[in-house]
Amino acid sequence: MSIWGLIASASFVVQLVMLILLAASVLSWIVIFQRIRVLKEAKKVRTSFEENFWSGIDLSQLYRKLTQEGRKVEGIENIFTSGIKEFTRLRQSHNVDPEAIMDGVQRAMRVALYREEEKLDQHLPFLATVGSTSPYIGLFGTVWGIMHSFIGLAEVQQATLATVAPGIAEALIATAIGLAAAIPAVIAYNRFSSTAESLGSSYENFADEFTSILHRKVHVREGGAV
């Protein structure tokens, strides 16, 4: 009546259900650790960048610092570099209206923003799927195992608790594995979704603030009001 003994003696369908749930649990933990690393790095990059950006450093100098050889631009830095690159390119063009410059800058930053938000949300639907479906998959294994046990009871003349217990116990293991896979996935999904949403909001706020700064710069150059 050990756990491993019950798993080994379970029917093929129940064992298959357990294997699917075990694979889903392992994959979900891989995703959880990967998301922890990605989101932690994104918050670190955001904090470091905002300290540099609001320190009064020249934007061109900050751009060169971020894009120096061998350095990978990530997170909020990508939004900044996309905006300043497009702003510089359009300003160097002749006969470009200030509003056209700002439209181009906003489009460039919007594309970068969407890409960064996709990175933050990557693999979260998988965690949501594991969290929502694992209990039902485990329940299916349990129902199948119990049904198999009752079918076996029809072949014996006297049904006792010792006869029924092993079959029911091995079936209930499937539900336990399903819950073990679902609970961490649900908790991680809710946590990561909240963090990703917070980071995404900070990216959008920065994009709006940076747009206002560039808007003042382009109108100063053109001789308009600040």
C-alpha positions in Angstrom: 0.0 0.0 0.0 2.9 2.4 -0.5 2.5 5.4 -2.8 4.9 3.9 -5.4 3.2 0.5 -5.2 -0.2 2.1 -5.8 1.1 4.0 -8.8 2.8 0.9 -10.3 -0.4 -1.1 -9.9 -2.7 1.6 -11.3 -4.4 1.0 -14.7 -2.8 2.3 -17.8 -5.2 5.2 -18.2 -4.6 6.4 -14.6 -0.8 6.1 -15.1 -1.0 8.1 -18.3 -2.9 10.8 -16.5 -0.3 10.9 -13.7 2.5 11.1 -16.3 0.8 14.0 -18.1 0.3 15.9 -14.8 3.9 15.2 -13.7 5.1 16.6 -17.0 2.9 19.6 -16.7 4.2 20.2 -13.1 7.8 20.0 -14.1 7.3 22.3 -17.1 5.4 24.8 -14.9 8.2 24.9 -12.4 10.7 25.5 -15.2 8.6 28.4 -16.4 8.2 29.7 -12.8 12.0 29.9 -12.2 12.5 31.4 -15.7 9.8 34.1 -15.1 11.3 34.9 -11.7 14.7 35.6 -13.3 13.2 37.6 -16.2 10.9 39.8 -14.1 13.6 40.4 -11.5 16.0 41.5 -14.2 13.4 43.8 -15.7 12.8 45.5 -12.4 16.5 45.9 -11.9 17.0 47.4 -15.3 14.1 49.8 -14.8 15.4 51.1 -11.5 18.9 51.6 -12.8 17.7 53.3 -16.0 15.3 55.7 -14.2 18.1 56.7 -11.8 20.3 57.6 -14.8 17.5 59.2 -16.9 16.3 61.5 -14.1 19.8 62.4 -12.9 20.0 65.1 -15.6 22.4 63.3 -17.9 22.4 64.4 -21.5 20.1 62.2 -23.6 22.7 61.6 -26.3 25.3 60.6 -23.7 22.8 58.2 -22.1 22.0 56.7 -25.5 25.7 56.1 -26.2 26.1 54.6 -22.8 23.2 52.1 -23.3 24.2 51.1 -26.9 27.9 50.7 -26.3 29.5 47.7 -28.0 28.7 44.3 -26.4 25.8 45.6 -24.3 22.2 44.3 -24.7 19.4 46.9 -24.5 16.4 45.5 -22.5 13.1 46.5 -21.0 12.6 50.2 -20.5 16.0 50.9 -22.1 14.6 49.6 -25.4 11.7 52.0 -25.3 14.1 54.9 -24.7 16.6 53.9 -27.4 13.9 53.3 -30.0 12.4 56.8 -29.3 15.7 58.7 -29.3 16.9 56.9 -32.4 13.8 57.8 -34.4 13.8 61.3 -33.0 17.4 61.9 -34.1 16.8 60.4 -37.5 13.8 62.5 -38.3 15.3 65.7 -37.0 18.3 65.3 -39.4 15.9 65.0 -42.3 15.0 68.2 -44.2 11.5 69.7 -44.3 10.0 67.4 -41.7 7.2 68.9 -39.7 7.6 68.8 -35.9 4.3 66.9 -35.5 5.5 64.4 -38.1 8.6 63.9 -36.0 6.6 63.3 -32.9 4.2 60.9 -34.6 7.2 58.8 -35.8 8.8 58.8 -32.3 5.5 57.7 -30.7 5.1 54.9 -33.2 8.7 53.7 -32.6 8.2 53.7 -28.9 4.8 52.1 -29.1 6.3 49.2 -31.1 9.1 48.8 -28.6 6.6 49.0 -25.7 4.4 46.2 -27.2 7.5 44.0 -27.6 8.6 44.5 -24.1 5.1 43.8 -22.8 5.0 40.6 -24.8 8.3 39.5 -23.1 6.8 40.2 -19.7 3.7 38.1 -20.4 5.6 35.3 -22.2 4.6 31.8 -20.9 2.0 33.1 -18.5 -0.8 31.5 -20.5 0.9 28.2 -20.0 0.8 28.6 -16.2 -2.9 29.7 -16.5 -3.7 26.5 -18.5 -1.9 24.2 -16.1 -3.6 25.9 -13.1 -7.1 25.6 -14.6 -6.9 22.2 -16.3 -4.8 20.1 -14.0 -7.5 19.5 -11.3 -9.9 18.3 -14.0 -7.3 16.0 -15.6 -6.6 14.5 -12.2 -10.3 14.2 -11.5 -10.7 12.3 -14.8 -8.0 9.9 -13.7 -9.7 9.4 -10.3 -13.1 8.7 -11.9 -11.6 6.3 -14.3 -9.7 4.5 -11.5 -12.7 4.2 -9.3 -14.8 3.0 -12.2 -12.1 0.4 -12.9 -12.2 -0.7 -9.2 -16.0 -1.2 -9.2 -15.8 -3.2 -12.4 -13.3 -5.4 -10.7 -15.6 -5.8 -7.7 -18.2 -7.4 -9.9 -15.9 -10.3 -10.5 -15.5 -11.2 -6.8 -18.1 -12.9 -4.7 -17.5 -10.9 -1.5 -16.5 -7.3 -1.5 -14.5 -6.0 1.5 -12.7 -2.8 2.3 -9.4 -4.5 1.7 -10.6 -5.3 -1.8 -11.8 -1.8 -2.6 -9.2 0.4 -0.9 -6.2 -0.1 -3.1 -8.1 0.7 -6.3 -9.7 3.9 -4.8 -6.4 4.9 -3.2 -4.5 4.7 -6.5 -7.2 6.6 -8.2 -7.1 9.4 -5.7 -3.4 9.9 -6.2 -4.3 11.3 -9.7 -6.3 14.1 -8.0 -3.5 14.8 -5.6 -1.0 15.1 -8.4 -3.4 17.4 -10.3 -3.8 19.7 -7.3 0.0 19.6 -6.7 0.5 20.8 -10.3 -2.3 23.4 -10.3 -1.7 25.2 -7.0 1.8 26.5 -7.7 0.9 27.4 -11.2 -2.1 29.5 -10.1 -0.1 31.3 -7.4 2.8 32.0 -9.8 0.4 33.2 -12.5 -1.3 35.7 -10.3 2.0 36.9 -8.9 3.7 37.2 -12.3 0.6 38.8 -13.9 0.6 41.5 -11.2 4.3 42.2 -11.6 4.1 42.3 -15.4 1.2 44.7 -15.3 3.0 46.9 -12.9 6.1 47.0 -15.1 4.0 47.5 -18.2 2.3 50.5 -16.6 5.7 52.0 -15.7 6.8 51.5 -19.3 3.8 53.4 -20.6 4.2 56.2 -18.1 7.8 56.6 -19.1 6.9 56.6 -22.8 4.4 59.4 -22.1 6.9 61.4 -20.1 9.7 60.9 -22.6 7.3 62.0 -25.4 6.6 65.3 -23.6 10.4 65.9 -23.2 11.0 65.3 -26.9 8.0 67.4 -27.8 9.5 70.4 -26.0 12.9 69.8 -27.6 11.5 69.7 -31.2 9.5 72.8 -30.7 12.4 74.7 -29.2 14.5 73.9 -32.2 11.7 75.0 -34.5 11.4 78.2 -32.6 7.9 77.5 -31.3 6.6 77.8 -27.8 7.8 75.4 -25.2 
